[in-house]
Amino acid sequence: MITVAGTVRSPLAADQAFAYLSAFEHTAEWDPGTPVVKKLSEGPVAVGHRYHAEAEFRGKRQTLIYEVNPS
């Protein structure tokens, strides 16, 4: 598993920022390399929840399906 760490300043409280960033469907709003993310499952995130994403690299898009799995 890849781990990335960093620090950014935000006007949001830590819990609000975490809630926003941990909702995968918001990824397209802050990651230019992932211009499309759509929830495929309804309701709160749970094991089995799925997302359609499109990653863009060097002008080409790749479709990806993400599924939440137990750890």
GUMAR-404103 format. One record per atom (N, C-alpha, C): residue in one letter; z negated, y negated, x negated. Coordinates in steps of 0.2 Angstrom, whole numbers, padded with zeros to 4 digits, always signed. Layout:
AZYX ...
//
This chain:
M+0000+0006-0004 M+0000+0000+0000 M+0000-0006-0004 I+0004-0011-0003 I+0004-0017-0006 I-0001-0022-0003 T-0005-0026-0008 T-0010-0030-0006 T-0008-0037-0009 V-0008-0042-0004 V-0006-0049-0006 V-0012-0054-0005 A-0014-0058-0009 A-0019-0063-0008 A-0017-0070-0010 G-0020-0074-0006 G-0018-0081-0008 G-0023-0086-0004 T-0023-0092-0005 T-0027-0097-0001 T-0022-0103+0001 V-0023-0105+0007 V-0020-0111+0010 V-0025-0115+0014 R-0023-0121+0015 R-0028-0125+0019 R-0025-0126+0026 S-0029-0126+0031 S-0027-0126+0038 S-0032-0130+0042 P-0029-0134+0047 P-0034-0137+0051 P-0037-0133+0056 L-0035-0126+0057 L-0038-0121+0061 L-0045-0119+0058 A-0049-0117+0063 A-0055-0113+0060 A-0053-0106+0058 A-0057-0103+0053 A-0055-0097+0050 A-0053-0091+0056 D-0057-0091+0061 D-0056-0086+0066 D-0049-0087+0070 Q-0048-0093+0071 Q-0041-0095+0074 Q-0035-0094+0070 A-0036-0095+0063 A-0031-0094+0059 A-0030-0086+0058 F-0035-0083+0058 F-0034-0075+0057 F-0031-0072+0063 A-0033-0075+0069 A-0030-0072+0075 A-0022-0074+0075 Y-0020-0080+0073 Y-0013-0081+0073 Y-0009-0077+0068 L-0012-0077+0062 L-0008-0073+0057 L-0008-0066+0058 S-0013-0063+0061 S-0014-0056+0062 S-0010-0053+0068 A-0007-0058+0072 A-0003-0056+0078 A+0005-0056+0075 F+0007-0050+0074 F+0013-0049+0070 F+0019-0053+0073 E+0019-0054+0080 E+0025-0057+0083 E+0025-0064+0081 H+0020-0067+0077 H+0021-0074+0075 H+0024-0075+0068 T+0026-0069+0065 T+0028-0069+0058 T+0034-0073+0057 A+0039-0073+0062 A+0045-0077+0061 A+0044-0084+0061 E+0038-0087+0063 E+0036-0094+0063 E+0034-0096+0056 W+0032-0092+0052 W+0030-0094+0045 W+0033-0090+0039 D+0037-0085+0041 D+0040-0081+0035 D+0048-0082+0036 P+0051-0086+0032 P+0058-0087+0033 P+0062-0080+0031 G+0059-0075+0028 G+0063-0069+0027 G+0063-0064+0032 T+0059-0066+0038 T+0059-0062+0044 T+0060-0066+0050 P+0066-0068+0051 P+0068-0073+0056 P+0067-0070+0063 V+0066-0064+0064 V+0066-0061+0071 V+0060-0056+0071 V+0055-0057+0076 V+0050-0052+0077 V+0049-0052+0085 K+0050-0046+0088 K+0048-0045+0095 K+0044-0039+0096 K+0039-0041+0101 K+0035-0035+0103 K+0039-0030+0107 L+0038-0024+0106 L+0041-0019+0110 L+0036-0016+0115 S+0030-0017+0114 S+0025-0014+0118 S+0021-0019+0121 E+0018-0018+0127 E+0014-0023+0131 E+0007-0022+0129 G+0003-0027+0130 G-0004-0027+0130 G-0007-0028+0123 P-0013-0028+0122 P-0016-0029+0115 P-0014-0024+0110 V-0014-0026+0104 V-0012-0021+0099 V-0016-0015+0098 A-0013-0010+0098 A-0017-0003+0098 A-0012+0002+0094 V-0015+0007+0092 V-0011+0013+0089 V-0005+0014+0093 G+0000+0015+0090 G+0007+0016+0094 G+0010+0010+0096 H+0007+0004+0096 H+0011-0002+0097 H+0017-0003+0093 R+0022-0005+0095 R+0029-0006+0091 R+0031-0013+0092 Y+0035-0015+0086 Y+0038-0021+0085 Y+0045-0020+0083 H+0050-0024+0085 H+0057-0025+0082 H+0057-0031+0077 A+0059-0030+0071 A+0059-0035+0066 A+0066-0035+0063 E+0068-0041+0061 E+0074-0041+0057 E+0072-0045+0050 A+0073-0042+0045 A+0072-0045+0038 A+0078-0047+0036 E+0078-0053+0032 E+0084-0056+0029 E+0083-0057+0022 F+0088-0054+0018 F+0088-0055+0011 F+0095-0055+0008 R+0096-0061+0005 R+0103-0062+0002 R+0108-0062+0007 G+0107-0065+0013 G+0111-0066+0018 G+0113-0060+0022 K+0109-0055+0021 K+0110-0049+0025 K+0104-0047+0029 R+0105-0045+0035 R+0099-0043+0040 R+0098-0036+0040 Q+0092-0034+0040 Q+0091-0027+0041 Q+0086-0026+0047 T+0087-0022+0051 T+0083-0021+0057 T+0077-0016+0055 L+0071-0017+0057 L+0066-0013+0056 L+0062-0012+0062 I+0059-0006+0063 I+0054-0005+0069 I+0047-0003+0065 Y+0043-0007+0067 Y+0036-0006+0065 Y+0032-0003+0070 E+0027+0002+0068 E+0023+0005+0073 E+0016+0005+0070 V+0011+0003+0074 V+0004+0003+0072 V+0001+0010+0072 N-0001+0012+0066 N-0003+0019+0065 N-0011+0019+0063 P-0014+0024+0065 P-0022+0024+0063 P-0022+0025+0055 S-0027+0022+0052 S-0028+0022+0045 S-0032+0027+0043 
//
